[in-house]
Amino acid sequence: MKHVKAHIVVPETSSFGLKKTMLSPETYKIHSHKNFELNYIVNGSGTRIVGDNIESFSRGDLVLLGPDLPHCWEVKSVRKGLNPECITIHFQEDFIGQNIMKSPELKPVIGLLNDSYSGIQFSGEFATKVGHIMYKMTDATNLRRLIYLFEIFEILIGAREWKVLARPGFFEDTKRTQSDKLNKVF
């Protein structure tokens, strides 16, 4: 499967992107981008690839990804009457401004974002709560969406049911492999 470098455009009317997407077996290829991504599976199942981690996903799957982390959700089958869909939020680390992101109150958020460079899967009641908020965000005003996003961060910071997805050395191995290929070309 080919890895695509995607360019995610956040609209000028918002500090982060939010979209609801209907999934199909043809929907996604492995890709990465410069944004953080929070992805919630509303319906559907298949295989999730994050870095070097390959696992099954199903309804309620909630994953936070750091920038440049290759990923995709591959739908294996579509059941009649249940359209596979996800809700995705894309944002930059300084999505509300560098000075505000340096405030002591947001230090735990920065810690969460730093941990997400290997991908984090949340489960249990925390994932369910975040999924409900993300669903409400799709019909909310821009200001309410921002408030909801901070509520999501508060929930994720306090989450006890989570796991890191990609191996910690994944990026170093990837960089080394790319460097080895370039050295052969030279």
N, C-alpha and C positions, 0 to 999 in steps of 0.2 A: 504494500500500500504506500503510495507516494505522500510525503509530508509537504503540506502547503503552508506558506507564510501568509497569513491573512492580515488584512488591514481593517480594523474595526473602527468605524466612524461614530463618534458620540455626537448627537445633534447639538447645535449651538444653544438650543433652548433648555438644555439640561446639563448637569455636571456628570452624569453617567447615563449609559444606555440600558434600556429595559425592553425585552421583546419576548413574546410568546410565539413558539415555533411548533408547527405540526411536523412530526418526524415520520420518515418512511425509510425503507431499506436503502434508498438512494440519497438520503439527506446529507450525510456528513462524510468527509474524508478526514484523515489525521491532519490537524492543523495546529498552528500556534500563532500568537499575536502579542503585542506589547502591553495589553491590558490585563488586569486582574479579571477573573470571571467567577461568578457564583451561578451554578447551574442546578436547577431543581426539576426532576422528572415528575410531571403530573400524572401521566399514563404511559405505559409501554414497558418493554423489556428488551434485553439484548446484551451486548458486550461493550464495556467501557474500557477505553485505553487511555491511561494517563502516564506519560513517560514510559518507563519499562514495566508498569503494572497493567495487567490485563485481568479483568474480573467481570462477572455478570452484573447487570443493573436491573432494577425494576422500579415500579412506582414508589415515590418517596425518596429516591436517591438524591442526596444533596452533597455537592462537591464544590470546594473553593480552590481555584487554581491561580498560581502566580504567573507573571508574564513569561513568555517564551517557552512554556511547558507544552510539549506536543500532547494532543488529546483528541478524542472523538467518542461519541456514543453511537454504536452501530446497532440499529434495530434489526432483530433477527426475524421477527414475524409480526404481522399486523392482524389483530383479532377483530372480527366484524363487530361494529358498534362501539369499539373503544379505540379512538384515534390516539396514537402515541403523540404526546406533546411535552414540551419542556418550557420553563421560564428561565431566562438568562439575564443576568445583570453584568455589564462590562464597565470598568472604571479604572482610572489611573490612581496611583498611590496618593497623589496630591489633588484629588478630584475636587476638594473644597478649598484648596490653597495651601501652599507650603507652610505658611506661618501658623495656620490653624492646626494643621496636622502635627506640628511640633508641640502642641499644648499638652500639659501633663495628663489631662483627662483622656486624651486619645492615645496615650502610650500603649495600653493593652491592645488597641486596634492595630497599631503599627507592628506589635509583636505577632498578632494573628496573621497579618499580611506577610510578614517575614517567614512564618512557618508554612505559608501556602505555596512557596516556590517548589515544593515537592508534591503539592496537591494534598488536600485534606478532605476525607469523607466524613460527614456527620450523620448520625443515625439516631433512632429512638425519638423521644418526645421533642428533642431540640430540632431535629430535621422537620418534623411535622409542624411545629410552631412557625419555623422560618418559611416553610412551604405555604402556609396559610397567609402569611404576611406578603410574600411575593405575589400570590394570586390577587390579593387586594390592591397591590401596587399597580397592576395593569389597568385599573379603572380610576386611579387617583390623580389628583393635581400634582404638578411638579414639586411644590413645597411639601405636600403630604408624602410623596415618594421619597424625598430626602429624609424626612422624619422616620419613615418606615425603614429606610436603609440603616439608620443609626440604631433603631430597635433591633434589627437583624444582627448588627455587630455586637450589641449587648448580649443577645442570646448566645451567639457563637463563642464569645469570650468565656461565658459561664458553662459552656457545654462540657459534659463529662463523657459523652459517647462519641468518640472520633478516632480516626486513624490516619496516618500518613500513607500515601499511596506509592509514590516513586521512591526508589532507593536513594539514600542521601548522596551517593557518588554518581548518580545518573548523569548530571550535567558535565562533570569532569570527564567521565568516560566518553560522552558524546563529543565534547570539544577535542579530546585526544584523538578519537577516530577521525574527525574531520581534518585535524592537523596532519595525521598520518597520510590521509588521502592526498592532501595538498602537497606534502613533501614528495610523494611518489610522482606527482605531475611535474614538479620542478626538477 
